[in-house]
């Protein structure tokens, strides 16, 4: 099975991180085509060519202008020639067995889409106040994700993180790729959910979900600024906002988020409270407080978006 890994990059300041991501793909035990999409920066494109042009298994495409992450991913899938197209971000690193695990899942389960688990690479150290239930704020698979609320258990899910997600290329192109109106990394657009919308479309059209293999690992670099309380608070708000906005694109798309909220309230919160009572510590107390605050901020973002979308609806009266 031929796999093409699409790696998009746009920021020259992340070139060393981009190289680490690209090299991790090329070092995988299962050979793959690496498709690099440089988003609207000619100087960066020249630098990428100078580094990888001699590699037979690397395809380099340069966008004429900044198009955003989702459109760049779509372009990469069109340029690719693999049976499967997988996506990796330029601040991530693939485990040496990542591609082999994806291929095995396709062959064993006859899947149309396969994703894996994101693990944290704390650049400035793990923030002790951040509960594992909210690692999704920093692009890492969180506690409670996956079938039966267990991130270490394989099975079908709605979608995985966009930096560890793959599709049969023919199916991806047949569905028209990601909806570029939803957002992606372009300018100040904070709306997220391109993977959610596409995977909901996949399920609607093909009747299949994403097969999740927790052993298909990708490490995500969590930079210092992403561990600061103010950044995390803003991220939580905008994630809540995005969840409500996604309902405009995909009705009933927040089922997994509702289930996760239920787990937070019925399992995580009682366990953390009991643990704090039995073994009091500053770290346990700060994580319990952070869990409550972040949950509230996600809810506030959702409510704010609900009110905003209602006010934007036309008045039939």
C-alpha positions as CSV (number, residue, x, y, z in Angstrom):
1,X,0.0,0.0,0.0
2,X,1.5,3.3,-1.1
3,X,1.1,6.1,1.5
4,X,1.6,9.8,0.8
5,X,2.2,12.1,3.8
6,X,1.2,15.7,3.3
7,X,3.2,18.1,5.4
8,X,2.3,21.8,5.1
9,X,4.5,24.7,6.2
10,X,4.4,28.4,6.1
11,X,6.5,30.0,8.8
12,X,10.3,30.3,8.2
13,X,10.8,30.5,12.0
14,X,9.6,26.9,12.2
15,X,12.0,25.6,9.6
16,X,14.0,23.5,12.1
17,X,10.8,22.0,13.4
18,X,9.6,21.4,9.9
19,X,12.8,19.5,9.1
20,X,12.3,17.4,12.2
21,X,8.8,16.5,11.0
22,X,9.9,15.8,7.4
23,X,12.9,13.7,8.6
24,X,10.6,11.7,10.9
25,X,8.5,10.7,7.9
26,X,11.5,9.8,5.8
27,X,12.9,7.7,8.7
28,X,9.7,5.6,9.0
29,X,10.1,1.9,8.7
30,X,7.4,1.8,6.0
31,X,8.5,3.9,3.0
32,X,6.2,6.7,1.9
33,X,6.0,9.7,-0.4
34,X,6.5,13.0,1.5
35,X,4.4,15.8,-0.1
36,X,5.6,19.2,1.2
37,X,3.2,22.1,0.5
38,X,4.8,25.5,1.2
39,X,2.1,28.1,1.7
40,X,2.9,31.3,-0.1
41,X,6.5,32.0,0.8
42,X,8.9,31.7,-2.1
43,X,12.0,32.1,0.0
44,X,10.9,29.3,2.3
45,X,10.0,27.1,-0.7
46,X,13.6,27.6,-2.1
47,X,15.0,26.6,1.3
48,X,12.9,23.4,1.3
49,X,13.9,22.6,-2.2
50,X,17.6,23.1,-1.3
51,X,17.2,20.6,1.5
52,X,15.0,17.9,0.0
53,X,15.1,18.3,-3.8
54,X,17.6,15.4,-4.1
55,X,15.2,13.0,-2.4
56,X,13.3,10.8,-4.9
57,X,10.5,10.2,-2.4
58,X,9.8,13.9,-1.7
59,X,7.4,16.1,-3.8
60,X,7.5,19.8,-3.2
61,X,4.6,22.2,-4.1
62,X,4.6,25.9,-3.6
63,X,1.3,27.8,-3.3
64,X,1.3,31.2,-5.2
65,X,-0.2,32.9,-2.1
66,X,-1.1,32.1,1.5
67,X,-4.1,29.8,1.2
68,X,-4.4,28.4,4.7
69,X,-3.9,25.0,6.2
70,X,-7.0,23.2,4.9
71,X,-6.6,24.3,1.3
72,X,-2.9,23.5,1.5
73,X,-3.8,20.0,2.7
74,X,-6.3,19.6,-0.1
75,X,-3.6,20.7,-2.6
76,X,-1.2,18.2,-1.1
77,X,-3.7,15.4,-1.5
78,X,-4.2,16.3,-5.2
79,X,-0.5,16.3,-5.8
80,X,0.1,13.0,-4.0
81,X,0.1,9.7,-5.8
82,X,-0.4,7.3,-2.8
83,X,-3.4,5.0,-2.2
84,X,-3.6,6.6,1.3
85,X,-3.0,10.3,2.1
86,X,-1.9,11.1,5.7
87,X,-1.6,14.5,7.3
88,X,1.2,15.7,9.6
89,X,1.9,19.2,10.9
90,X,5.2,20.9,10.9
91,X,5.5,21.0,14.7
92,X,5.0,17.3,15.0
93,X,7.2,14.2,14.7
94,X,6.1,10.8,13.5
95,X,7.0,7.7,15.4
96,X,9.2,5.3,13.3
97,X,6.3,2.8,13.1
98,X,3.6,5.4,12.5
99,X,3.0,4.7,8.8
100,X,3.3,0.9,9.3
101,X,0.6,1.1,12.0
102,X,-1.7,3.1,9.6
103,X,-1.2,0.6,6.8
104,X,-1.9,-2.4,9.1
105,X,-5.1,-0.8,10.3
106,X,-6.3,-0.2,6.7
107,X,-5.5,-3.8,5.8
108,X,-6.9,-5.4,9.0
109,X,-10.1,-3.4,9.1
110,X,-10.6,-2.5,5.5
111,X,-11.0,1.1,6.7
112,X,-11.6,4.2,4.7
113,X,-9.9,6.4,7.3
114,X,-7.4,5.8,10.1
115,X,-6.0,8.0,12.8
116,X,-3.7,7.7,15.8
117,X,-2.7,9.1,19.2
118,X,-0.9,12.4,19.7
119,X,1.6,12.5,22.5
120,X,3.1,15.6,24.1
121,X,6.6,16.9,23.7
122,X,6.8,19.7,26.2
123,X,9.3,22.2,24.9
124,X,9.4,24.1,28.2
125,X,8.3,21.4,30.5
126,X,4.9,20.0,31.4
127,X,2.6,22.6,33.0
128,X,1.7,21.0,36.3
129,X,-1.7,22.8,36.6
130,X,-3.0,21.4,33.2
131,X,-5.2,18.4,33.7
132,X,-4.7,15.5,31.2
133,X,-8.4,15.8,30.3
134,X,-7.7,19.1,28.6
135,X,-4.6,18.1,26.7
136,X,-6.7,18.5,23.5
137,X,-6.2,22.3,24.0
138,X,-2.6,21.9,23.0
139,X,-3.1,19.4,20.2
140,X,-2.5,16.2,22.2
141,X,-4.8,13.2,22.7
142,X,-6.6,13.8,26.0
143,X,-7.6,11.5,28.8
144,X,-11.1,10.2,28.1
145,X,-10.7,10.2,24.3
146,X,-11.6,7.2,22.2
147,X,-14.0,4.3,22.4
148,X,-15.5,3.9,25.9
149,X,-13.6,7.0,27.0
150,X,-10.2,5.2,26.9
151,X,-7.5,6.8,24.8
152,X,-5.5,3.6,24.9
153,X,-8.3,1.5,23.4
154,X,-8.6,1.0,19.6
155,X,-11.9,1.4,17.8
156,X,-14.1,3.7,15.8
157,X,-14.2,7.4,16.6
158,X,-15.6,10.5,14.8
159,X,-12.2,11.9,14.1
160,X,-8.7,12.1,15.5
161,X,-6.3,15.1,15.6
162,X,-5.7,16.5,12.1
163,X,-1.9,16.0,12.5
164,X,-2.5,12.2,12.9
165,X,-5.3,11.5,10.4
166,X,-5.4,9.7,7.1
167,X,-7.8,8.7,4.4
168,X,-7.9,6.5,1.3
169,X,-7.0,9.2,-1.2
170,X,-9.7,8.2,-3.7
171,X,-12.4,8.7,-1.0
172,X,-10.8,12.0,0.2
173,X,-10.8,13.4,-3.3
174,X,-14.3,12.1,-4.1
175,X,-15.7,14.0,-1.1
176,X,-13.9,17.2,-2.3
177,X,-11.4,17.4,0.6
178,X,-11.7,19.7,3.6
179,X,-14.2,22.5,3.6
180,X,-11.9,25.6,3.4
181,X,-14.7,27.9,4.6
182,X,-14.4,26.5,8.1
183,X,-11.0,27.8,9.0
184,X,-7.5,26.5,9.3
185,X,-4.2,28.2,10.0
186,X,-4.6,31.4,8.0
187,X,-4.2,34.9,9.5
188,X,-6.2,35.4,12.7
189,X,-8.9,32.8,11.9
190,X,-9.6,31.0,15.2
191,X,-12.4,28.8,14.0
192,X,-11.5,25.2,14.2
193,X,-13.2,22.0,13.0
194,X,-12.2,21.1,9.4
195,X,-11.4,17.5,10.3
196,X,-14.7,17.2,12.2
197,X,-16.8,18.4,9.3
198,X,-15.0,16.2,6.8
199,X,-15.2,13.1,8.9
200,X,-18.9,13.7,9.5
201,X,-19.3,14.0,5.8
202,X,-17.4,10.7,5.4
203,X,-19.8,9.0,7.7
204,X,-22.8,10.5,6.1
205,X,-21.8,9.5,2.5
206,X,-20.0,6.2,3.2
207,X,-21.4,5.1,6.5
208,X,-18.0,4.7,8.1
209,X,-16.1,6.4,10.9
210,X,-12.4,6.8,11.5
211,X,-10.5,3.7,12.9
212,X,-8.4,4.9,15.9
213,X,-5.2,3.0,16.6
214,X,-3.6,4.3,19.8
215,X,-0.3,2.7,18.8
216,X,0.0,4.9,15.7
217,X,1.9,7.6,17.5
218,X,2.8,11.2,16.6
219,X,4.6,13.5,19.0
220,X,3.4,17.1,19.1
221,X,5.7,19.9,20.2
222,X,4.0,22.0,22.8
223,X,5.8,25.4,22.8
224,X,6.1,27.6,25.9
225,X,3.4,30.1,24.9
226,X,0.9,27.3,24.6
227,X,1.3,26.4,28.3
228,X,0.6,29.9,29.6
229,X,-2.7,30.2,31.5
230,X,-3.9,33.2,29.4
231,X,-3.3,31.4,26.1
232,X,-5.0,28.2,27.4
233,X,-8.0,30.3,28.6
234,X,-8.4,31.9,25.2
235,X,-8.0,28.6,23.5
236,X,-10.7,27.0,25.6
237,X,-13.1,29.9,24.8
238,X,-12.5,29.6,21.1
239,X,-12.8,25.9,21.1
240,X,-16.3,26.3,22.7
241,X,-17.1,28.9,20.2
242,X,-16.0,26.5,17.4
243,X,-18.1,23.7,18.7
244,X,-21.2,25.8,18.4
245,X,-20.2,27.1,15.0
246,X,-19.7,23.6,13.8
247,X,-23.3,22.9,14.3
248,X,-24.1,25.3,11.5
249,X,-21.9,23.1,9.2
250,X,-22.7,19.7,10.7
251,X,-25.9,19.4,12.7
252,X,-25.6,17.2,15.8
253,X,-21.8,17.3,15.4
254,X,-21.1,17.7,19.1
255,X,-22.2,14.3,20.3
256,X,-18.6,13.2,21.2
257,X,-18.1,16.5,23.0
258,X,-21.3,16.0,25.0
259,X,-20.2,12.5,25.9
260,X,-16.8,13.8,27.0
261,X,-18.5,16.5,29.2
262,X,-20.5,13.7,30.8
263,X,-17.3,11.9,31.6
264,X,-15.8,15.0,33.0
265,X,-18.7,15.6,35.4
266,X,-19.4,12.0,36.3
267,X,-15.9,10.4,36.3
268,X,-13.0,12.8,36.2
269,X,-14.3,15.5,38.6
270,X,-15.3,13.0,41.4
271,X,-12.0,11.1,41.0
272,X,-9.9,14.2,41.2
273,X,-11.9,15.5,44.2
274,X,-11.5,12.2,46.0
275,X,-7.8,12.1,45.1
276,X,-7.3,15.6,46.5
277,X,-9.1,14.7,49.8
278,X,-7.0,11.5,50.2
279,X,-3.7,13.0,49.1
280,X,-3.7,16.8,49.3
281,X,-1.2,18.6,47.1
282,X,-0.8,21.9,45.4
283,X,-0.6,20.1,42.0
284,X,-3.8,18.2,42.5
285,X,-5.6,21.3,43.7
286,X,-4.4,23.4,40.8
287,X,-5.5,20.7,38.3
288,X,-8.9,20.4,39.8
289,X,-9.3,24.2,39.7
290,X,-8.1,24.3,36.1
291,X,-10.5,21.6,35.1
292,X,-13.4,23.6,36.5
293,X,-12.2,26.9,35.0
294,X,-11.5,25.5,31.5
295,X,-14.8,23.7,31.4
296,X,-16.5,26.9,32.2
297,X,-14.6,28.8,29.5
298,X,-15.5,26.2,26.9
299,X,-19.1,26.5,28.0
300,X,-19.0,30.3,27.9
301,X,-17.6,30.2,24.3
302,X,-20.4,27.9,23.3
303,X,-23.1,30.1,24.8
304,X,-21.5,33.3,23.3
305,X,-21.5,31.7,19.9
306,X,-25.1,30.6,20.3
307,X,-26.2,34.1,21.1
308,X,-24.2,35.5,18.2
309,X,-25.5,33.1,15.7
310,X,-29.1,33.8,16.8
311,X,-28.6,37.5,16.5
312,X,-27.4,37.0,12.9
313,X,-30.5,35.0,11.9
314,X,-33.0,37.0,9.8
315,X,-36.1,38.3,11.5
316,X,-39.1,36.7,9.8
317,X,-41.3,39.1,11.6
